[in-house]
C-alpha cells in the first residue's frame, strides 16, 4: 500500500528535515534558506555496527581501534554502550563512521594537556598553527558523525581553562607569525605553550553530523568546523562555562545547518568565523550558506555573532526563530581595521531576547584588540525583522561604521525593544532604514540622524 505525504509546504519541510532527508519542495516554493538546507549533502552509513563497552584505562585504545576498523571495513556505526569511558588522549574520527553514544555513555577526557600531544594542524582564533589536539579531531575525512544521547566531558577546567590568563605571549607570537605569513610548518605550539584547543574540531572535512549529544566543559571553542562543507549540528546541548567557550563556530565553512540546539556557554553561543587578519586574507576561504534556526541561547557573552575573525568573508547567513536570554550583545557583527573581508547578505528574523547588557543590535567595526592595520571590513545587505527584546542596558541599536566603508544597505523592520536608555546610535552608515520599529514605545525614525561624535559601547 502506498501512502502520500499531504502536508503544507512549511510542515513538509520541517518533517523531512527532522527525519534527516533533503527536501523535495519545488524550487519555486522554497525560501532562500530552504534552498540552502535542501542542498546540504547528508551523512549516510552502512548497516555495520561495532559495539564498544567500558574498558577502564584501555577505553581510548579500544574506541580508537573500533573507529579505525569500522572505517577500514567500509564504514558503519561504532555503538558506544552505556557506561564510563576515561580517555587519556584525543579521539580521531575517520571516514564513513558514526560514533553513536548510547544514553548513559559518558566519554570523559583527561583534561591533562600533555595527553593532547603530539600537535595537529589547527586554527586558533583564525590563525593556522600546529597546536594541541582537540579532544575529538577529524582531518580530511568524509561522511562522519557524532550522535546519540550520551555525554562528552572535555574536563577543560582541569588544566586548560587557567591558560586563558597566561596565553598573551603565545597568542601575540602566533599573530605575528600570521601577519608575516611564516610557513605554517614553522608555527609549532606544543609542549610548554598555552594556546587552548577546541573540544571538537573537523578540519577539511565534508558531510558532517553532530546530533543530540551533551557536551560539557570545553577548553575553548566547543564545536569548530574549519574548511568544511555540508555540516549539520542538530539537537545538541552544550553546557560549558569556561573562558572563550563558544558553542558552535563554523570557520571558513560552507553549507551549514544549526538547529534545535541549546547553548549554555561561557562565551558566544554561535559565532561564524573566516580567519584572522593577514593569514585569513591570504587563505581567503569564506563562510557561506549558513542557516541557524530554532535554538535556545543561554550564553554568558553574546548571542548570534559574525566575527570578529572574518577576514575571508562571510555571506548568505540566515538566522531564524531564536530565543536569547541575558547576554552582552544579542545580534552582533564585529570586526576591526586589522581584518579586511566582508559580512554581507545576512538575514535575521523572529528573534526573542530577554536582556542585553550592551546592545540588542550591534554593528561594530572597531572591535577591541586593534593592532594598527588598514584593512576595514565591508558590511552590507542585511535584513532584520520581527525582533523583540525586553531590555537593553545601554543601546537598543548601535551601528559604529567608518568613513572608508560605511555600513550600508541595512533594512530593519518590526524591531521592538521595551526598555533602553539609548534608543540608537549611528555613525558612518548609508542606506539604513527602520520600518515599524520602537524603543520604549516610541517610534524609531525611518532614517535616524547620524551622530556627529563617535560613542562607545564598552560591553564586549
GUZA-176593 format. One record per residue (C-alpha): residue in one letter; x, y, z. Coordinates in Angstrom, 1 decimal. Layout:
N
a/X/Y/Z
...
***
This chain:
460
x/0.0/0.0/0.0
x/1.3/3.4/-0.9
x/0.9/6.5/1.3
x/1.1/10.1/0.2
x/2.5/12.8/2.4
x/0.0/15.6/2.3
x/1.4/18.5/4.4
x/1.6/22.2/3.8
x/5.0/23.1/2.3
x/6.4/24.5/5.5
x/5.3/21.5/7.5
x/6.6/19.1/4.9
x/10.0/20.8/5.1
x/10.1/20.6/8.9
x/9.1/16.9/8.8
x/11.7/16.0/6.2
x/14.5/17.9/7.8
x/13.7/16.3/11.2
x/14.0/12.9/9.6
x/17.3/13.7/8.1
x/16.2/13.9/4.5
x/16.8/16.6/1.9
x/13.6/18.5/0.9
x/11.8/17.9/-2.4
x/9.8/21.1/-2.4
x/9.6/22.6/-5.9
x/12.2/25.3/-6.3
x/9.5/27.9/-6.7
x/8.1/27.2/-3.2
x/11.4/27.3/-1.4
x/12.7/30.3/0.6
x/16.4/31.0/0.2
x/17.2/29.3/3.5
x/15.1/26.3/2.5
x/17.2/26.1/-0.7
x/20.4/26.1/1.3
x/19.2/23.4/3.6
x/17.9/21.3/0.7
x/21.4/21.3/-0.9
x/23.3/20.1/2.1
x/24.8/16.7/1.4
x/23.8/14.5/4.3
x/25.6/11.6/6.1
x/24.7/8.0/5.3
x/26.3/4.9/6.9
x/26.3/1.2/6.1
x/24.4/-1.1/8.4
x/27.6/-2.5/10.0
x/27.7/-2.0/13.8
x/30.7/-2.4/16.1
x/29.7/-2.3/19.8
x/32.1/-1.0/22.4
x/31.7/-1.5/26.1
x/33.6/0.3/29.0
x/37.2/-0.8/29.2
x/38.6/1.3/32.1
x/42.0/2.8/31.3
x/42.1/1.0/27.9
x/39.0/2.8/26.7
x/40.9/5.2/24.4
x/42.7/2.4/22.6
x/39.5/0.3/22.4
x/37.4/3.2/21.0
x/40.1/4.2/18.5
x/40.6/0.7/17.3
x/36.8/0.4/16.7
x/36.7/3.6/14.8
x/39.7/2.7/12.6
x/38.4/-0.9/12.0
x/34.9/0.4/11.1
x/36.3/2.9/8.6
x/38.7/0.4/7.0
x/35.9/-2.1/6.6
x/33.8/0.4/4.6
x/32.1/2.3/7.4
x/29.1/1.9/9.7
x/28.3/2.7/13.3
x/30.6/2.5/16.4
x/28.0/1.9/19.1
x/29.3/3.1/22.5
x/27.3/1.3/25.2
x/26.2/3.0/28.4
x/29.0/3.4/30.9
x/32.1/5.5/31.9
x/34.9/5.8/29.4
x/38.1/7.6/30.8
x/40.1/8.9/27.8
x/43.7/10.0/28.3
x/44.1/11.5/24.9
x/42.3/12.5/21.7
x/39.9/10.5/19.5
x/40.4/10.7/15.7
x/37.2/10.3/13.7
x/37.6/8.5/10.4
x/35.6/8.5/7.2
x/32.2/6.8/7.0
x/31.9/6.3/10.7
x/29.1/7.3/13.0
x/30.3/7.5/16.6
x/27.0/6.8/18.4
x/26.9/7.4/22.1
x/24.1/5.5/23.8
x/22.1/7.2/26.5
x/24.3/6.8/29.6
x/27.6/6.6/27.7
x/30.0/9.1/29.3
x/33.2/10.0/27.4
x/35.4/11.7/30.0
x/38.6/13.2/28.6
x/41.5/13.6/31.0
x/41.9/17.3/30.8
x/45.6/16.9/31.0
x/47.3/19.0/28.4
x/50.2/16.6/27.6
x/47.7/13.9/26.7
x/46.7/16.0/23.6
x/50.1/15.9/22.0
x/51.7/15.5/19.5
x/50.5/18.6/17.8
x/48.0/18.7/14.9
x/47.2/21.2/12.2
x/44.5/23.5/13.5
x/43.4/27.2/13.6
x/43.5/29.2/16.8
x/41.3/32.4/16.7
x/41.6/32.4/13.0
x/45.3/31.8/12.5
x/46.8/28.5/11.4
x/49.3/26.6/13.5
x/50.3/23.2/14.8
x/48.9/23.0/18.4
x/47.4/20.7/21.0
x/44.8/18.4/19.6
x/41.1/18.9/20.2
x/39.5/16.1/22.2
x/37.8/14.8/19.1
x/39.6/15.6/15.9
x/39.0/14.8/12.2
x/41.4/15.7/9.4
x/40.3/15.5/5.8
x/37.6/12.9/6.4
x/34.3/12.5/4.7
x/30.9/11.3/5.9
x/31.4/11.4/9.7
x/29.0/11.7/12.7
x/28.8/12.0/16.4
x/25.3/11.1/17.5
x/23.2/9.8/20.4
x/22.2/10.9/23.8
x/25.4/10.3/25.6
x/27.8/12.8/27.1
x/31.2/14.2/26.1
x/33.0/15.7/29.1
x/36.2/17.6/28.0
x/37.2/18.4/31.6
x/38.5/21.7/30.3
x/38.8/23.1/33.8
x/41.4/20.7/34.9
x/44.3/22.4/33.2
x/43.3/24.3/30.1
x/40.9/26.9/31.4
x/43.7/28.5/33.5
x/45.7/29.1/30.3
x/43.3/32.0/29.4
x/45.1/34.2/31.9
x/48.6/33.5/30.7
x/48.2/33.0/26.9
x/49.2/36.5/25.9
x/52.8/35.9/24.8
x/52.0/32.8/22.8
x/48.9/34.5/21.3
x/51.0/37.5/20.2
x/53.7/35.3/18.8
x/51.2/33.4/16.7
x/49.5/36.5/15.4
x/52.9/38.0/14.4
x/53.6/34.7/12.5
x/50.3/35.0/10.8
x/50.9/38.7/9.9
x/54.3/37.8/8.4
x/52.9/34.7/6.7
x/55.6/32.5/8.4
x/55.2/29.0/6.8
x/52.7/27.0/8.8
x/55.0/24.1/9.4
x/57.2/26.5/11.5
x/54.3/27.6/13.7
x/54.7/24.9/16.3
x/52.9/25.4/19.6
x/53.3/22.2/21.5
x/54.5/21.3/25.0
x/55.2/24.3/27.1
x/52.8/26.6/25.2
x/49.4/27.6/26.4
x/47.0/28.0/23.4
x/43.9/26.0/24.3
x/42.4/23.6/21.8
x/38.8/23.3/20.8
x/36.8/20.4/22.1
x/35.5/19.0/18.8
x/37.2/20.1/15.5
x/36.7/18.9/12.0
x/39.4/20.3/9.6
x/38.9/20.0/5.9
x/36.0/17.5/6.2
x/32.7/17.1/4.3
x/29.3/15.6/5.2
x/29.4/16.0/9.0
x/26.6/15.4/11.5
x/26.7/16.2/15.3
x/23.3/15.3/16.8
x/21.7/15.0/20.2
x/24.8/14.7/22.3
x/25.5/16.7/25.5
x/28.9/18.4/25.5
x/30.4/19.7/28.8
x/33.4/21.8/29.9
x/35.2/22.6/26.7
x/38.8/24.0/27.0
x/38.0/26.6/24.3
x/35.5/26.8/21.3
x/33.2/23.7/21.6
x/32.2/22.6/18.1
x/34.6/24.0/15.5
x/34.3/23.0/11.8
x/37.2/24.5/9.8
x/37.5/24.4/6.0
x/34.5/22.1/5.9
x/31.4/21.6/3.7
x/28.0/20.2/4.4
x/27.7/20.4/8.2
x/24.6/19.7/10.3
x/24.5/20.3/14.1
x/21.2/19.3/15.4
x/19.6/18.8/18.8
x/22.9/19.3/20.7
x/23.1/20.7/24.2
x/26.3/22.5/25.2
x/26.9/23.2/28.9
x/30.3/24.8/29.2
x/31.2/28.0/31.1
x/35.0/28.5/30.9
x/36.6/31.4/29.1
x/36.1/31.5/25.3
x/33.6/28.7/25.5
x/31.7/29.5/22.3
x/29.1/26.9/21.4
x/29.5/26.4/17.6
x/31.9/28.3/15.4
x/31.8/27.4/11.7
x/35.0/28.8/10.3
x/35.7/29.1/6.5
x/33.0/26.6/6.2
x/30.0/26.3/3.8
x/26.6/24.8/3.7
x/25.8/24.6/7.4
x/22.6/23.9/9.3
x/22.5/24.5/13.1
x/19.1/23.8/14.5
x/17.2/22.8/17.7
x/20.3/23.3/19.9
x/20.6/24.6/23.4
x/23.7/26.7/24.2
x/24.6/27.3/27.8
x/28.0/28.7/27.2
x/30.6/31.0/28.8
x/31.1/32.9/25.5
x/29.2/33.4/22.3
x/26.5/30.9/21.5
x/27.1/30.8/17.8
x/29.9/32.8/16.1
x/30.6/32.5/12.4
x/34.3/32.9/11.5
x/36.5/33.1/8.4
x/40.1/33.6/9.5
x/42.0/36.4/11.0
x/43.9/39.4/9.5
x/46.8/38.7/7.0
x/46.7/34.9/7.4
x/42.9/34.9/6.9
x/43.0/37.2/3.9
x/45.8/35.1/2.4
x/43.8/31.9/2.7
x/40.7/33.8/1.6
x/38.2/31.0/2.3
x/34.8/32.4/3.2
x/32.0/31.0/5.3
x/28.7/31.0/3.4
x/25.3/29.4/3.1
x/24.6/29.0/6.8
x/21.2/28.5/8.5
x/20.7/28.8/12.2
x/17.2/28.2/13.5
x/15.0/27.1/16.3
x/17.7/27.3/19.0
x/17.9/28.5/22.6
x/20.8/30.7/23.6
x/21.7/30.9/27.3
x/25.2/32.2/26.7
x/27.1/34.4/29.1
x/28.7/36.5/26.5
x/27.0/37.2/23.1
x/24.2/35.6/21.2
x/24.2/35.5/17.4
x/27.6/36.6/16.2
x/29.6/37.0/13.0
x/33.3/37.7/13.6
x/35.5/39.1/14.8
x/37.7/36.6/12.8
x/36.1/37.1/9.4
x/38.9/38.1/7.1
x/38.0/35.6/4.4
x/34.4/36.9/4.3
x/31.0/35.8/5.5
x/27.9/35.8/3.3
x/24.4/34.2/2.9
x/23.6/33.7/6.5
x/20.1/33.1/7.8
x/19.2/33.3/11.5
x/15.6/32.4/12.3
x/13.5/31.6/15.4
x/16.0/32.0/18.2
x/15.4/32.7/21.9
x/18.1/34.5/23.7
x/18.4/35.0/27.5
x/20.7/37.6/29.2
x/23.7/38.3/27.1
x/26.3/41.1/26.5
x/25.1/41.8/22.9
x/22.3/39.9/21.3
x/22.8/40.3/17.5
x/26.4/41.2/17.0
x/28.5/41.7/13.9
x/32.1/42.5/14.8
x/35.5/43.3/13.2
x/38.2/46.0/13.2
x/40.7/47.6/10.8
x/43.1/44.6/11.0
x/40.6/42.3/9.4
x/39.5/43.2/5.9
x/37.0/40.9/4.4
x/33.2/41.4/4.4
x/30.0/40.5/6.1
x/27.1/40.6/3.7
x/23.8/39.1/2.7
x/22.7/38.4/6.2
x/19.0/37.8/7.1
x/17.7/37.7/10.7
x/14.1/37.2/11.8
x/11.8/36.0/14.6
x/14.2/36.6/17.5
x/13.1/36.9/21.1
x/15.6/38.4/23.6
x/15.3/38.9/27.3
x/18.2/41.3/28.0
x/21.4/42.7/26.5
x/24.0/44.3/28.8
x/25.4/46.2/25.8
x/23.2/46.4/22.7
x/20.3/44.4/21.1
x/21.5/45.1/17.6
x/25.2/45.9/17.2
x/27.4/46.5/14.2
x/31.0/47.0/15.4
x/33.8/48.0/13.1
x/36.2/48.9/15.9
x/36.3/45.7/17.9
x/38.9/45.6/20.7
x/42.4/44.2/20.0
x/43.1/46.5/17.0
x/46.8/46.4/16.2
x/47.2/49.2/13.7
x/46.1/47.7/10.4
x/44.4/49.4/7.5
x/42.0/46.8/6.2
x/38.5/47.8/7.0
x/35.7/45.2/6.6
x/32.7/45.8/4.5
x/29.2/45.4/6.0
x/26.3/45.4/3.5
x/22.9/43.9/2.6
x/21.3/42.9/5.9
x/17.6/42.4/6.6
x/16.5/42.1/10.2
x/12.8/41.6/11.0
x/10.4/40.6/13.8
x/12.8/41.1/16.7
x/11.5/41.7/20.3
x/13.7/42.4/23.3
x/12.7/43.2/26.9
x/15.7/45.3/27.9
x/19.0/46.8/26.8
x/21.2/48.2/29.5
x/22.9/50.6/27.1
x/21.7/50.7/23.5
x/18.9/49.2/21.6
x/20.7/49.9/18.3
x/24.4/50.5/17.9
x/26.0/51.0/14.4
x/29.6/52.1/14.5
x/30.9/52.4/11.0
x/33.8/54.1/9.3
x/34.2/56.7/6.6
x/36.1/54.4/4.2
x/33.5/51.7/4.0
x/30.2/52.8/5.7
x/27.8/50.2/7.0
x/25.3/50.1/4.1
x/22.0/48.7/2.9
x/20.6/47.6/6.2
x/16.8/47.2/6.4
x/15.3/46.7/9.9
x/11.5/46.0/10.2
x/9.3/45.2/13.2
x/12.1/45.6/15.7
x/10.8/46.4/19.2
x/12.8/47.0/22.5
x/10.7/47.6/25.6
x/13.4/49.4/27.6
x/16.7/51.0/26.6
x/18.4/54.2/27.9
x/19.8/55.0/24.5
x/17.5/54.1/21.6
x/20.0/54.3/18.7
x/23.5/55.4/17.7
x/24.5/55.5/14.1
x/27.8/56.8/12.6
x/29.1/56.3/9.1
x/26.2/54.4/7.7
x/24.5/54.5/4.3
x/21.0/53.4/3.2
x/19.9/52.2/6.6
x/16.2/52.2/7.3
x/13.9/51.3/10.2
x/10.2/50.4/9.5
x/7.7/49.9/12.3
x/10.4/49.9/14.9
x/10.1/51.1/18.5
x/12.2/51.6/21.6
x/10.5/52.2/24.9
x/7.2/52.5/23.0
x/8.5/55.4/20.8
x/8.9/55.1/17.1
x/12.4/54.9/15.6
x/12.6/57.3/12.6
x/12.7/55.7/9.2
x/16.2/57.2/8.7
x/17.6/58.3/12.1
x/20.0/61.2/12.2
x/23.7/60.1/12.5
x/25.8/61.1/15.4
x/28.4/63.8/14.9
x/30.8/62.3/17.5
x/31.9/58.7/18.0
x/30.4/56.9/21.0
x/31.4/53.8/22.8
x/29.7/50.7/24.0
x/32.3/49.1/26.2
x/30.4/45.8/26.7
x/32.3/43.3/24.6
***
